[in-house]
Every structure is written in structure tokens, then in C-alpha cells.
């Protein structure tokens, strides 16, 4: 099986600090939300962390309800620069699921985001996105 991400796409994804996760609302509209994430192999992990949420139980967040009903999602990352020759974006199509915390993902999230040092990621669910397809663009080409 061929790798889903090219080396350049993987480099952009790994280097990016935030992404926009788009789920599908019950009325069919896209529901975008910014997320923290890490990529391990061809899987993206996003925690339902301790940052303030609009609900008490993270399992009732709109994105979680959407994923349970319609697991097809998109994840968008981009590199912005005033030097437009550096612009790039990556759009991932995938299937998402709400899963129990994954130790390797927790370790990777803490390495990428020092803010997670005192978050109890081990006892909180995560969104697991299996990468199914990728579209990308870079001003530099390739």
C-alpha cells in the first residue's frame, strides 16, 4: 500500500501547530473548529482536552455528536507567510472516531504542546482520524 502522505505533506502536517477540523452537522452544513493534533503514521489524534468547553461532558460536544452520526471529516492545515512564495495548505479527508486515550498519542501531544504537561489526557477521550485521502497545494510547487 502506498503512503497516504508525501514526504512534503507529512513535513507540513507535523510542523503545523493547529488545524481546523470540519465535521458534518445534522443539516449537512460543515462545522469547523480549531484543534490541536499530532500525526502518528497515517492517523491524526486530537485530544478533547481541559481547555474550556461549551459543555461539561466532552462526549456531548457538537463535533463528537457529528462524528458519531457521520464519521467522514476533513482536517485543514496551512502555512501562512507574508512571503507568499511560502504559502501552503493540506486538506485531509478521513474517517473519525471517538476513542479512549492512546499512550503514544498522549506522549506525542505533550512533546508538541508543553501546555499539556499538566492536562489529564490519559483519562479523556480523543478523536482518532484515519487518513483516507489528501489534497495539497504549495506556492513553491511539489
MARBA-492154 format. One line per 2 residues: their letters; for each residue x, y, z of N, C-alpha, C. Coordinates in Angstrom, 2 decimals. Layout:
BEGIN
a) X:Y:Z:X:Y:Z:X:Y:Z ~ ...;
end
This chain:
BEGIN
xx) 0.84:-1.19:0.00:0.00:0.00:0.00:0.89:1.25:0.00 ~ 0.57:2.18:-0.86:1.33:3.42:-0.95:1.08:4.31:0.25;
xx) 2.07:5.09:0.67:1.85:6.04:1.76:0.78:7.05:1.37 ~ -0.04:7.45:2.32:-1.09:8.42:2.06:-0.49:9.81:1.89;
xx) 0.45:10.15:2.73:1.08:11.48:2.70:2.43:11.43:1.98 ~ 2.68:12.40:1.13:4.02:12.52:0.56:4.95:13.03:1.65;
xx) 6.25:12.93:1.48:7.16:13.49:2.49:6.92:14.98:2.74 ~ 6.67:15.76:1.69:6.43:17.20:1.87:5.12:17.45:2.62;
xx) 4.09:16.66:2.32:2.82:16.81:3.03:2.97:16.44:4.51 ~ 3.68:15.35:4.76:3.91:14.94:6.15:4.70:16.00:6.91;
xx) 5.70:16.58:6.26:6.51:17.63:6.90:5.63:18.82:7.29 ~ 4.76:19.25:6.38:3.85:20.36:6.68:2.91:20.00:7.82;
xx) 2.34:18.80:7.78:1.40:18.38:8.82:2.07:18.32:10.19 ~ 3.23:17.73:10.26:3.95:17.59:11.53:4.35:18.95:12.09;
xx) 4.75:19.87:11.22:5.23:21.19:11.67:4.11:22.13:12.10 ~ 2.90:21.88:11.65:1.80:22.79:11.91:1.30:22.65:13.35;
xx) 1.05:23.78:14.00:0.66:23.79:15.41:-0.84:23.63:15.64 ~ -1.66:24.00:14.65:-3.11:23.86:14.80:-3.72:23.49:13.47;
xx) -4.90:22.93:13.55:-5.63:22.56:12.34:-7.09:22.96:12.53 ~ -7.83:22.92:11.45:-9.27:23.12:11.53:-9.92:21.79:11.17;
xx) -10.66:21.25:12.13:-11.40:20.01:11.93:-12.80:20.38:11.47 ~ -13.24:19.80:10.36:-14.59:20.05:9.86:-15.38:18.75:9.94;
xx) -16.46:18.79:10.73:-17.39:17.68:10.79:-18.64:18.10:10.03 ~ -19.59:17.18:9.92:-20.83:17.47:9.20:-21.98:17.52:10.19;
xx) -22.62:18.69:10.28:-23.76:18.90:11.19:-24.98:18.14:10.67 ~ -25.98:17.94:11.53:-27.18:17.21:11.11:-27.86:17.79:9.86;
xx) -27.77:19.10:9.65:-28.40:19.71:8.47:-27.50:19.63:7.23 ~ -26.35:18.96:7.35:-25.43:18.80:6.23:-24.40:19.90:6.10;
xx) -24.49:20.92:6.93:-23.53:22.02:6.87:-22.20:21.61:7.49 ~ -21.09:22.15:6.97:-19.81:21.88:7.62:-19.76:22.59:8.98;
xx) -19.11:21.93:9.94:-18.97:22.53:11.27:-17.47:22.56:11.59 ~ -16.77:23.66:11.27:-15.33:23.73:11.51:-15.01:24.18:12.94;
xx) -13.93:23.62:13.48:-13.46:24.00:14.81:-11.94:23.85:14.84 ~ -11.22:24.81:15.42:-9.76:24.67:15.53:-9.40:23.59:16.56;
xx) -8.36:22.82:16.26:-7.95:21.74:17.16:-6.43:21.65:17.24 ~ -5.96:21.10:18.35:-4.57:20.66:18.49:-4.53:19.21:18.01;
xx) -3.37:18.77:17.54:-3.30:17.42:16.99:-1.86:16.95:16.89 ~ -1.72:15.66:16.70:-0.45:15.04:16.29:-0.77:13.99:15.24;
xx) 0.24:13.64:14.47:0.08:12.58:13.48:1.07:11.47:13.80 ~ 0.55:10.25:13.82:1.37:9.06:14.04:1.03:8.10:12.91;
xx) 2.00:7.85:12.04:1.72:7.04:10.86:0.73:7.77:9.98 ~ -0.36:7.10:9.62:-1.41:7.72:8.82:-2.66:7.96:9.65;
xx) -2.45:8.27:10.93:-3.55:8.57:11.84:-3.28:9.91:12.53 ~ -4.31:10.74:12.57:-4.24:12.02:13.28:-5.00:11.86:14.59;
xx) -4.40:12.34:15.66:-5.01:12.28:17.00:-5.27:13.69:17.50 ~ -6.48:13.94:17.99:-6.81:15.24:18.56:-7.48:15.00:19.91;
xx) -6.93:15.59:20.97:-7.50:15.35:22.29:-8.73:16.20:22.57 ~ -9.58:15.71:23.41:-10.67:16.52:23.96:-10.16:16.96:25.33;
xx) -9.34:17.97:25.30:-8.52:18.37:26.44:-9.31:19.20:27.46 ~ -8.57:19.77:28.40:-9.18:20.50:29.51:-9.37:21.99:29.24;
xx) -9.08:22.44:28.01:-9.41:23.84:27.71:-10.91:24.02:27.91 ~ -11.36:25.22:28.27:-12.80:25.42:28.50:-13.63:25.03:27.27;
xx) -14.74:24.36:27.55:-15.67:23.92:26.50:-17.05:24.48:26.81 ~ -17.92:24.45:25.82:-19.29:24.95:25.98:-20.17:23.96:26.75;
xx) -19.68:22.75:26.97:-20.44:21.71:27.68:-19.58:21.11:28.78 ~ -20.22:20.50:29.76:-19.48:19.86:30.86:-18.87:18.52:30.44;
xx) -19.63:17.74:29.68:-19.17:16.41:29.24:-18.69:16.51:27.80 ~ -17.39:16.29:27.57:-16.84:16.44:26.23:-17.48:15.48:25.22;
xx) -18.08:14.41:25.72:-18.73:13.47:24.81:-20.01:14.04:24.20 ~ -20.46:15.20:24.71:-21.65:15.82:24.14:-21.31:17.05:23.28;
xx) -20.03:17.27:23.02:-19.64:18.35:22.11:-20.24:18.09:20.72 ~ -20.56:19.17:20.02:-21.15:19.04:18.69:-20.25:18.21:17.76;
xx) -18.95:18.43:17.80:-18.06:17.67:16.91:-18.11:16.18:17.20 ~ -18.26:15.82:18.49:-18.34:14.41:18.86:-19.67:13.82:18.38;
xx) -20.76:14.55:18.59:-22.07:14.07:18.10:-22.02:13.89:16.58 ~ -21.42:14.86:15.89:-21.31:14.76:14.43:-20.54:13.52:14.02;
xx) -19.40:13.27:14.67:-18.55:12.12:14.32:-19.29:10.81:14.56 ~ -20.04:10.74:15.64:-20.80:9.50:15.91:-21.82:9.22:14.82;
xx) -22.46:10.26:14.31:-23.50:10.10:13.29:-22.95:10.05:11.87 ~ -21.90:10.83:11.62:-21.33:10.98:10.28:-19.81:11.06:10.44;
xx) -19.12:9.93:10.42:-17.69:9.92:10.73:-16.78:10.51:9.65 ~ -17.30:10.87:8.51:-16.48:11.49:7.47:-16.13:12.91:7.91;
xx) -14.84:13.22:7.93:-14.37:14.54:8.37:-13.31:15.05:7.41 ~ -12.99:16.33:7.56:-11.86:16.93:6.86:-11.02:17.67:7.90;
xx) -9.74:17.69:7.65:-8.81:18.42:8.51:-7.99:19.32:7.59 ~ -7.95:20.61:7.90:-7.23:21.57:7.08:-6.09:22.18:7.89;
xx) -4.89:22.14:7.33:-3.74:22.83:7.91:-3.17:23.74:6.83 ~ -2.56:24.82:7.28:-1.97:25.73:6.31:-0.73:26.39:6.88;
xx) 0.12:26.82:5.98:1.29:27.61:6.36:1.09:28.99:5.75 ~ 1.01:29.98:6.60:0.83:31.36:6.16:2.16:32.09:6.30;
xx) 2.40:33.01:5.38:3.58:33.86:5.45:3.28:35.13:4.66 ~ 3.86:36.22:5.11:3.77:37.45:4.33:4.52:37.28:3.01;
xx) 5.47:36.37:2.99:6.16:35.99:1.77:5.32:34.91:1.10 ~ 4.56:35.30:0.12:3.59:34.39:-0.47:4.22:33.20:-1.19;
xx) 5.50:33.25:-1.41:6.16:32.08:-2.01:6.25:30.94:-1.01 ~ 5.94:31.20:0.27:5.99:30.18:1.32:4.63:29.59:1.65;
xx) 3.56:30.07:1.02:2.21:29.60:1.33:2.04:28.13:0.96 ~ 1.27:27.42:1.79:0.95:26.01:1.52:-0.26:25.62:2.34;
xx) -1.00:24.63:1.84:-2.10:24.05:2.61:-2.21:22.57:2.32 ~ -2.87:21.91:3.25:-3.06:20.46:3.18:-4.47:20.17:3.69;
xx) -5.26:19.47:2.90:-6.61:19.10:3.32:-6.69:17.58:3.35 ~ -7.00:17.07:4.52:-7.07:15.63:4.75:-8.53:15.21:4.80;
xx) -8.86:14.17:4.07:-10.17:13.53:4.19:-9.96:12.28:5.05 ~ -10.88:12.05:5.96:-10.69:10.89:6.82:-11.97:10.42:7.47;
xx) -11.82:9.31:8.19:-12.91:8.76:9.00:-12.49:8.91:10.45 ~ -13.36:9.52:11.22:-13.04:9.82:12.61:-13.84:8.92:13.55;
xx) -13.30:8.75:14.73:-13.97:8.01:15.79:-13.54:8.59:17.13 ~ -14.43:8.51:18.10:-14.09:8.88:19.47:-13.55:7.63:20.14;
xx) -12.34:7.71:20.69:-11.69:6.55:21.28:-11.12:6.91:22.65 ~ -10.78:5.88:23.41:-10.09:6.10:24.68:-8.70:6.66:24.39;
xx) -8.13:7.30:25.38:-6.80:7.87:25.27:-5.80:6.82:24.80 ~ -4.88:7.24:23.94:-3.84:6.38:23.40:-2.49:6.85:23.95;
xx) -1.76:5.98:24.69:-0.49:6.42:25.31:0.51:7.05:24.35 ~ 0.68:6.50:23.15:1.64:7.08:22.20:1.18:8.47:21.76;
xx) -0.12:8.64:21.58:-0.64:9.95:21.19:-0.48:10.96:22.33 ~ -0.72:10.53:23.56:-0.54:11.42:24.71:0.91:11.89:24.78;
xx) 1.85:10.98:24.64:3.27:11.35:24.69:3.61:12.33:23.56 ~ 3.11:12.07:22.36:3.38:12.94:21.23:2.75:14.32:21.42;
xx) 1.54:14.36:21.96:0.87:15.64:22.22:1.65:16.46:23.25 ~ 2.13:15.81:24.30:2.90:16.53:25.32:4.24:17.02:24.77;
xx) 4.83:16.27:23.85:6.08:16.71:23.24:5.85:17.92:22.33 ~ 4.72:17.95:21.64:4.43:19.04:20.72:3.89:20.27:21.42;
xx) 3.08:20.07:22.45:2.42:21.18:23.16:2.79:21.14:24.64 ~ 3.74:21.94:25.08:4.12:21.96:26.51:2.94:22.27:27.42;
xx) 1.91:22.94:26.90:0.72:23.28:27.70:0.02:22.03:28.22 ~ 0.24:20.89:27.60:-0.42:19.66:28.02:0.29:18.96:29.18;
xx) 1.38:19.51:29.65:2.14:18.88:30.74:1.27:18.61:31.96 ~ 0.35:19.53:32.26:-0.50:19.34:33.45:-1.96:19.04:33.11;
xx) -2.22:18.61:31.87:-3.57:18.16:31.49:-3.66:16.65:31.68 ~ -4.79:16.19:32.16:-5.01:14.76:32.36:-5.54:14.14:31.07;
xx) -4.67:14.03:30.08:-5.07:13.49:28.79:-5.36:11.99:28.85 ~ -4.76:11.32:29.82:-4.93:9.87:29.93:-6.38:9.46:30.23;
xx) -7.12:10.31:30.91:-8.49:9.93:31.30:-9.56:10.56:30.41 ~ -9.13:11.20:29.33:-10.09:11.88:28.45:-10.09:11.21:27.07;
xx) -11.23:11.22:26.40:-11.27:10.61:25.06:-10.53:11.46:24.05 ~ -10.23:10.84:22.93:-9.55:11.51:21.83:-10.33:11.25:20.54;
xx) -10.10:12.14:19.59:-10.62:11.91:18.25:-9.49:11.29:17.43 ~ -9.79:10.15:16.85:-8.82:9.42:16.00:-9.30:9.55:14.57;
xx) -8.44:10.08:13.70:-8.80:10.27:12.29:-7.89:9.42:11.43 ~ -8.46:8.42:10.80:-7.74:7.58:9.84:-7.70:8.35:8.52;
xx) -6.51:8.66:8.05:-6.35:9.44:6.82:-6.74:8.57:5.62 ~ -7.71:9.05:4.85:-8.18:8.33:3.68:-7.70:8.96:2.38;
xx) -7.47:10.26:2.40:-7.03:10.95:1.20:-6.48:12.31:1.54 ~ -5.70:12.85:0.64:-5.04:14.14:0.89:-5.03:14.96:-0.40;
xx) -5.30:16.24:-0.25:-5.11:17.23:-1.32:-4.20:18.29:-0.74 ~ -3.28:18.78:-1.54:-2.38:19.80:-1.03:-1.98:20.77:-2.14;
xx) -1.48:21.90:-1.70:-1.00:22.93:-2.60:0.13:23.67:-1.92 ~ 1.12:24.06:-2.69:2.22:24.86:-2.17:2.63:25.86:-3.25;
xx) 2.84:27.08:-2.84:3.30:28.11:-3.78:4.66:27.73:-4.36 ~ 5.44:26.98:-3.60:6.76:26.55:-4.06:6.67:25.37:-5.02;
xx) 5.46:24.79:-5.17:5.29:23.62:-6.04:5.68:22.37:-5.30 ~ 5.41:21.22:-5.93:5.82:19.94:-5.36:5.06:19.51:-4.23;
end
